[in-house]
Amino acid sequence: MTPASALIEPEVASRVLTRALRTGGDFAELFAEDRSSSSARLDDTKVEELTSGRERGVGIRVVKGATTGFAHTSDLREAGLIKAAEAAGAAARGAGANTSAVTINVDSTLGAEERRGFDRLADPAGDTRNAIGYDQSGRVMPHDVTKSRKADLLLAADDAARSESAAISQVAVSYGDLRRRILVTNSEGLWASDDQVRTRFFVSCTAADRDGRQTGYEAPGRTMGFELFDHVDVAEVARTAARRAVRMLRARPAPSGTLAVVLRRGAGGVLFHEACGHGLEADLVGRDASVFRDRVGQAVASPLITLVDDGGYEREWGTYSVDDEGRPAQRTTLIENGELSDYMWDGTRARKADRLSSGNGRRQSYQHLPMVRMTNTYVTAGADDPDEIIRQTKYGVYCVQLGGGQVNTATGDFVFGITEAYLIENGQITAPVRAANLIGNGPEVLKAIDAVGNDFETWTGTCGKDGQSVAVSAGQPTLRVSAMTIGGTGG
């Protein structure tokens, strides 16, 4: 059986790293990636797309002083790797004093004949255990599943959504999977590999009547293979999306002003990810772009709040065994009982601070440099009964699902759209509301949380930062913000 660590032979990797350091670099790293994916899409009752793809290549990083040279290539012969190593080393040596990083696509300088060798990556399909430790025998590899079986999932979801209500006028369903095998080795003797498999399902429904149209969606995903569908009922996913759209047809305009906001379990995960999580990434802290800079040891939240980033958390969307610098994933407590305790670190920022990486160095692909990124970021459960939180709220808004938003990490100010919400009146959830935004400031919201439920749920998403996207999850229990600004149209 060929292990995942054999993406490139150790002897070859050693020679390539030696060549990368020949021009006087302080540190060199080789990152190899083998990525395969497939997707399927249904729209207007028809399966329109069934696609698959594969991409493999190597990125080589050389650090000299404060400058980083980086080159990537899909030519995986030793000669091609050495060209990339030399290019990265030359870039690190020759960059100007004010340049922090130089990236070179070596493939753009190669002819077609030189790019051969793409298939030299060994196939690690014989691994007996996957990246997060459970037996591979319990993992159904998506590439072993027929396209017709995947298409059947789409059709089943479409049927379930349309059967939920005659008001459903349009249904879009998509399926996607990704297998990502990586190898990281560097001049400090590190040799680490990972085998990540992610599968996701998405249903969007549009409901219409004579007064307008509303949309609802649901999108579960986990770091696992096709066995996701042993845990996820696609018909129920579709019905959830359909019911959401139909309920919003009768929604009244949301109120505006400052009032209590109860976030259903999982619903506020994206808010904490964006409004708080990014400000706790060490690169943003280091360039004075975070409201949390120089606040370790200070109270930044309600004492009810503990915020964690955990790259090894169960089989969540952002889970892996090692990050894209080969560091083990770990659980980092960012805020503990309201007090800021740490930031998230990659290798580059950790070395500058003379500390260890927290395993948060991530990159979109072999063509990108790693940077500090979140993984699975969540508020831990508290002691309050979620139903009692609602009963004790005289008037407010109950948020079930948030949409996109904007955040200024330097100030903590944010705006988030609400895609599903209801009024709370005299301790009861009543009418649905629409056309609303949550407006606030991350640290202020953290301090205004006065109840934290004993339940918990996560949100699955894709995080964009500096032009790179990675898989993440966020989560939280049901909790209440005592006062928050709602930007609605209902007065």
PyMOL commands that set and color helices and strands:
alter all, ss='L'
color gray80, all
select helices_A, chain A and resi 4-7+10-20+78-94+106-109+113-115+118-120+136-138+142-144+147-164+228-231+234-249+269-280+282-286+347-352+386-391+442-447
alter helices_A, ss='H'
color red, helices_A
select strands_A, chain A and resi 27-43+46-64+67-73+101-105+168-186+191-209+212-218+221-222+252-253+257-263+307-310+331-336+339-340+361-362+371-372+376-379+395-407+413-425+428-434+436-441+449-452+457-465+468-476+479-487
alter strands_A, ss='S'
color yellow, strands_A
deselect
rebuild
show_as cartoon
